[in-house]
Amino acid sequence: MAVSDLCTEEEITRLVHEFYAKVRRDEVLGPIFNTQVEDWDHHLAKLADFWSSVLLRTGRFTGAPMPKHAALPGLSADLFHRWLALFREAASAQPNQALGQSAYAMAQRIAQSLWFGYQMSRNPGSLPTELVHA
């Protein structure tokens, strides 16, 4: 399957909106995200660009997520696991299962990368721990 055959931009936007609606309602992640995101419409559009770049290789996303995540206080492996669990729920509920599976696989890699970066920014001399995926 060609990358462009995986999904449509509309399907990516639906996944992003459904997932972040779950995050915003979540009793643990919601308060973290809701205090960090000032303009949800803008943020969701940027996230749709990010996922379009990741899944369809459109190159629409510009930015550097790592420094923004590394600057957040008090992140833990448990928070990343919770984020992944909500992502898996949203991805599994998509009518386009190829999109759901590909997006979740990428979400696991992204979460691991952000978790490594976060740990290394906090403890540069220590080896980072891996997220164990359920």
Buried (B, 14 or more C-beta within 10 A) or exposed (E): EEEEEBBEBEBBBBBBBBBBBBBBEBEEBEEBBBEEBEEBEEBBEBBBBBBBBBBBEBEBBEEEBBEEBBEEEEBEBEBBBBBBBBBBEBBEBBEBEEBBBBBBEBBBEBBBBBBBBBBBBEEEEEEBEEBEEE
